[in-house]
Amino acid sequence: MSSLTPDNPLAHVRLRLISDDYLPPEALDVYQYVRPVAEGLVEALAFDLPDAIRLLTDSDVAEFGLDTLRAAGRANLAREPFEYDTAMLDDGTVIHTVGGESLFVASQVLVLDEVMRTTHGAPPPPEGVLVTVPGRQNFAFHPITDHHAVSAANALAEFGLGSYEESPDYSVSPWLYWWHDGTLTSLTAVDEESRTLAIEPPEELLEILQGLDA
């Protein structure tokens, strides 16, 4: 076994959320198992080693089995420690923040249902969660439960873009996403001519927002 492969691979594997341009084009042939999560984001697998984090290649996946690795990676990721805090805006909107020393904190968006069970004692609401994941060691979210979701969307979009630009070496995505039933959907539209970003929710989310209590 390679020195870059731990003796107990399943104990060290983690799901890892990365930007869709993280892998150089010339390396894509050996990472064909990597799958898209949402616009701008993909899910990979990584070994969390004492001195490094190594992305798994197709050869690793063939050796241990994709389903087995993903199941172990999800379970291990859900146990990754993190720090949790909240911030209240002037209008009463609460923004929830997750951070920590681990380089897998951002990846915990992939197990957001488990994160919310830890932080809120309950799974995400049926309407879903607004979330931004600007860097490897932090993300912010807001469960959609009332009219504060509109204010939260604007605040999260601003936070995501600002944090992304502040730490380019550890960046993931500047965009705003909607987590709904385990699926992430981008809410950010890019105007290529003006190079500006805008929030454009899909029709399903618009109907949810319009139906929220004031």
TILUM-206011 format. One line per field, with one value per residue (C-alpha): residue number from 1; z, y, x. Coordinates in nm, 2 decimals. Example, Ala and Ser with C-alpha at 12.3 -4.5 7.8 and 13.67 -1.06 7.14 Angstrom:
BEGIN
nr: [1, 2]
z: [0.78, 0.71]
y: [-0.45, -0.11]
x: [1.23, 1.37]
% end
This chain:
BEGIN
nr: [1, 2, 3, 4, 5, 6, 7, 8, 9, 10, 11, 12, 13, 14, 15, 16, 17, 18, 19, 20, 21, 22, 23, 24, 25, 26, 27, 28, 29, 30, 31, 32, 33, 34, 35, 36, 37, 38, 39, 40, 41, 42, 43, 44, 45, 46, 47, 48, 49, 50, 51, 52, 53, 54, 55, 56, 57, 58, 59, 60, 61, 62, 63, 64, 65, 66, 67, 68, 69, 70, 71, 72, 73, 74, 75, 76, 77, 78, 79, 80, 81, 82, 83, 84, 85, 86, 87, 88, 89, 90, 91, 92, 93, 94, 95, 96, 97, 98, 99, 100, 101, 102, 103, 104, 105, 106, 107, 108, 109, 110, 111, 112, 113, 114, 115, 116, 117, 118, 119, 120, 121, 122, 123, 124, 125, 126, 127, 128, 129, 130, 131, 132, 133, 134, 135, 136, 137, 138, 139, 140, 141, 142, 143, 144, 145, 146, 147, 148, 149, 150, 151, 152, 153, 154, 155, 156, 157, 158, 159, 160, 161, 162, 163, 164, 165, 166, 167, 168, 169, 170, 171, 172, 173, 174, 175, 176, 177, 178, 179, 180, 181, 182, 183, 184, 185, 186, 187, 188, 189, 190, 191, 192, 193, 194, 195, 196, 197, 198, 199, 200, 201, 202, 203, 204, 205, 206, 207, 208, 209, 210, 211, 212, 213, 214]
z: [0.00, -0.09, 0.19, 0.09, 0.17, 0.54, 0.69, 0.76, 0.46, 0.55, 0.89, 0.71, 0.40, 0.39, 0.14, 0.01, -0.14, -0.39, -0.67, -1.01, -1.14, -0.85, -1.05, -1.34, -1.68, -1.74, -1.42, -1.49, -1.65, -1.31, -1.12, -1.33, -1.02, -0.90, -0.93, -0.96, -0.66, -0.79, -1.03, -0.94, -0.69, -0.71, -0.46, -0.43, -0.18, 0.02, 0.27, 0.58, 0.66, 0.95, 0.73, 0.42, 0.26, -0.05, -0.30, -0.41, -0.77, -0.98, -0.90, -0.52, -0.59, -0.80, -0.52, -0.23, -0.41, -0.47, -0.27, 0.03, 0.02, -0.01, 0.28, 0.50, 0.38, 0.47, 0.81, 0.90, 0.77, 0.98, 1.29, 1.20, 1.47, 1.41, 1.58, 1.56, 1.62, 1.52, 1.43, 1.44, 1.18, 1.27, 1.14, 1.36, 1.09, 1.23, 1.03, 1.14, 1.09, 1.10, 1.12, 1.26, 1.20, 0.99, 0.62, 0.59, 0.76, 0.43, 0.31, 0.59, 0.37, 0.21, 0.54, 0.63, 0.77, 1.02, 1.10, 1.17, 1.40, 1.60, 1.60, 1.61, 1.74, 1.43, 1.06, 0.81, 0.75, 0.46, 0.28, 0.29, 0.38, 0.23, 0.24, 0.12, 0.13, 0.05, 0.20, 0.31, 0.68, 0.70, 0.57, 0.67, 0.65, 0.73, 0.76, 0.56, 0.81, 0.78, 0.60, 0.73, 0.45, 0.21, 0.43, 0.50, 0.12, 0.07, 0.38, 0.29, -0.07, 0.06, 0.32, 0.07, -0.19, 0.07, 0.24, -0.09, -0.21, 0.12, 0.11, -0.25, -0.15, 0.05, -0.15, -0.26, -0.40, -0.38, -0.47, -0.28, -0.28, -0.18, 0.01, -0.04, 0.02, 0.01, -0.32, -0.37, -0.63, -0.72, -0.67, -0.81, -1.17, -1.33, -1.57, -1.80, -1.95, -1.62, -1.42, -1.14, -0.94, -0.87, -0.68, -0.91, -0.72, -0.92, -0.94, -0.67, -0.42, -0.52, -0.44, -0.10, -0.02, -0.13, 0.10, 0.41, 0.71, 0.76]
y: [0.00, 0.35, 0.56, 0.82, 0.57, 0.51, 0.16, 0.19, 0.38, 0.39, 0.55, 0.84, 0.90, 1.21, 1.36, 1.69, 1.98, 2.17, 2.43, 2.28, 2.44, 2.32, 2.03, 2.12, 2.01, 1.78, 1.58, 1.52, 1.18, 1.03, 1.19, 1.08, 0.96, 1.32, 1.43, 1.77, 1.89, 2.23, 2.49, 2.57, 2.29, 1.92, 1.64, 1.44, 1.20, 1.26, 1.09, 1.30, 1.21, 1.34, 1.57, 1.62, 1.59, 1.37, 1.35, 1.00, 0.90, 0.66, 0.39, 0.44, 0.42, 0.11, -0.06, 0.02, 0.07, 0.40, 0.32, 0.20, 0.50, 0.75, 0.59, 0.60, 0.95, 1.08, 0.92, 1.05, 1.40, 1.41, 1.36, 1.63, 1.89, 2.25, 2.58, 2.72, 3.08, 3.31, 3.67, 3.88, 4.15, 4.48, 4.34, 4.03, 3.80, 3.53, 3.41, 3.09, 3.04, 2.73, 2.74, 2.57, 2.46, 2.16, 2.20, 1.99, 2.24, 2.37, 2.01, 1.97, 2.14, 1.80, 1.67, 1.98, 1.78, 1.63, 1.98, 2.11, 1.81, 1.91, 2.28, 2.29, 1.95, 1.90, 1.84, 2.12, 2.26, 2.14, 2.47, 2.42, 2.63, 2.92, 2.86, 3.01, 2.83, 3.09, 2.91, 2.57, 2.65, 2.82, 2.85, 3.03, 2.94, 3.04, 2.79, 2.91, 2.94, 3.29, 3.62, 3.68, 3.45, 3.74, 3.95, 3.64, 3.58, 3.93, 3.91, 3.57, 3.67, 3.97, 3.76, 3.49, 3.72, 3.92, 3.61, 3.45, 3.75, 3.78, 3.43, 3.34, 3.06, 2.88, 2.98, 2.75, 2.95, 3.31, 3.21, 3.17, 2.83, 2.67, 2.34, 2.15, 1.78, 1.72, 1.90, 2.23, 2.48, 2.80, 3.12, 3.34, 3.47, 3.63, 3.92, 3.87, 4.22, 4.41, 4.14, 4.17, 3.91, 3.89, 3.66, 3.47, 3.21, 2.93, 2.94, 2.68, 2.88, 3.20, 3.04, 2.93, 3.28, 3.44, 3.20, 3.27, 3.44, 3.80]
x: [0.00, 0.12, 0.27, 0.00, -0.27, -0.36, -0.35, -0.73, -0.86, -1.23, -1.14, -0.96, -1.18, -1.40, -1.63, -1.48, -1.66, -1.45, -1.50, -1.56, -1.23, -1.02, -0.88, -0.66, -0.80, -0.50, -0.58, -0.95, -0.88, -0.79, -1.08, -1.37, -1.56, -1.60, -1.96, -2.13, -2.32, -2.44, -2.33, -1.97, -1.94, -1.83, -1.80, -1.48, -1.33, -1.02, -0.79, -0.73, -0.37, -0.16, 0.04, -0.17, -0.51, -0.50, -0.78, -0.86, -0.81, -1.01, -0.75, -0.82, -1.19, -1.16, -0.96, -1.20, -1.54, -1.71, -2.03, -1.83, -1.60, -1.88, -2.07, -1.77, -1.67, -2.02, -2.02, -1.67, -1.75, -2.06, -1.84, -1.59, -1.58, -1.69, -1.76, -2.11, -2.23, -2.52, -2.54, -2.86, -2.93, -3.10, -3.44, -3.42, -3.29, -3.05, -2.75, -2.60, -2.22, -2.01, -1.63, -1.32, -0.97, -1.05, -1.02, -1.33, -1.57, -1.70, -1.75, -2.00, -2.26, -2.27, -2.41, -2.61, -2.90, -2.66, -2.51, -2.86, -2.95, -2.64, -2.70, -3.08, -3.18, -3.39, -3.35, -3.37, -3.73, -3.93, -3.88, -3.50, -3.20, -3.02, -2.64, -2.32, -1.98, -1.71, -1.41, -1.28, -1.31, -1.64, -2.00, -2.31, -2.68, -3.04, -3.32, -3.63, -3.91, -4.05, -4.02, -3.67, -3.55, -3.55, -3.33, -3.11, -3.06, -2.92, -2.70, -2.56, -2.49, -2.29, -2.11, -2.03, -1.88, -1.68, -1.54, -1.45, -1.26, -1.07, -0.92, -0.85, -0.61, -0.88, -1.19, -1.47, -1.76, -1.89, -2.24, -2.56, -2.73, -3.06, -3.04, -3.37, -3.42, -3.05, -3.00, -2.81, -2.93, -2.74, -2.94, -2.67, -2.69, -2.38, -2.41, -2.11, -2.12, -2.13, -1.95, -2.21, -2.40, -2.77, -3.00, -3.24, -3.45, -3.62, -4.00, -4.03, -3.84, -4.02, -4.35, -4.22, -4.09, -4.42, -4.61, -4.41, -4.58, -4.50]
% end
